[in-house]
């Protein structure tokens, strides 16, 4: 006998499921950022974990402990010391801002006028600023310096939350190191359930893209920082460690070391050290151009995708999502590209296109 569907019951079931999903998202939301970073770190460093596990007699726990301690040394400890140094020197920073009231800009060096195109204009503006009284210059600079200090103080106030996020990232990374194969298998099963073999291919390609971007962006940034750091130390630039950190941040952000290196080169020539300036300029040119050769090779080893797509994903992701976008952007474009290519080429559902160089934990 036919019985009509219970509309009220079905509606309540749907509403209950929706409410459960929303509440689960609300509970998990504070951990999303740390989980994403942990996933990027674990996928990128999984071969290192496997190598350590082999050297330690197959004991995953010891290998995980070594990498977890390394993450603490790299992420949390330097940030904690940096925050402490900033807080200790806050009074000195305020005093430096107040010293602008008596600051007198020196006359411009003659070589400024010889810079092509903009040199004469820059020389004239510098000369005009140097001719002003210290009070006039301070009146123009002090409001900007005050705003910068207030912004900086507000950022320092949020450092505690950042340290907590880093600690969560380390803890979640340790959990993923211990259970990487199980987590990967669950993700692949979910993807297959969602989109069949294409979903599995998308997971493999996403993992390969993460590995490729990590190799291409991070390793290249480290190489550029090492070259630039050697140049800064050899040229005896003051506060070289701080400048090296700034170079690393700029290279990770895909800006490059030039914003730090060129002012340092100009300063060496300004004080009359042409030999040191020439040496530093050579290091700056090497550090500023080496990414054009190293990054493409490393990225293509991680994921066999058009380089322009990965580069666009890195830059677009950085603009749209911040630092996390360096990894998220290429993954989104890579998965979209793979699914679109499969649809255009008409691959049958049972045919698998394996992503190149997918992480080992995704293969069984």
C-alpha angles and dihedrals in degrees: 000000000000116000120192116242116265099244094184092053093048092048092050091049091053092046091049092051092047091049091048091051093048093048091048090052090049091052094045096042096091089055099047097089094046092045093052092050091046091051091051092048095046095047091047095048100036095107088054090053091051091048092050091047091055092049091050095054097265095302106146093186094062092046090049091050092053094051092043091054089047090053090050090051092048101040116022108027098052091046091051093051091046092053091049092050092049093050092047092050098042092103089052091051091052090049090052090053091050090050089068087083090073099030116126118196111227120233115275118262117250094243091067089071090055094061108114120254101347099035099095093046092049091047092051094048092047091049091050092050092047090053092057123096116261090246093057093051092046091051089059098042103038097072091053092046090049092051090048091052093049091049090048092050091051090051092050088054089063095048091094091061090048092053089050090052090050091051090050089049091054093047094048090046090055090051091050092047090055095045104025097128093049093048092046092050090050092051092049092049091050091049091049090049090050101044109000119231090343090062091052090049089050091055092049092048092048090053091049091049092051091049092047095048092046090052094042100042104032100037091044091048091050091049092049091047092051092051093044091045092053089051093049092049095045090049090050094234113181116248090015095163091056091048091049090055089049090051091052092051092048092048092050088051089054092243096111134222097282095095089062101032101049095055088048090051091048090050092053091052091044093057090048099254097132093162093054090043092052092049092048091047090055091051090046092053092049094046092045096051105032092083090067089067105030102043098056092050094050095044093050089053089059101044130009096226135126107283093223089059093052092045091049089048092052095048096038092045091050091052095044103037107017123234092339088059089069086077102024095052097058091043092054093047092043095052092044091049093049095048092046092048092050091049093048094046091045100229112186119248093252096052115097126208105197118212113242117255095357114182116275094242089066093062126073 
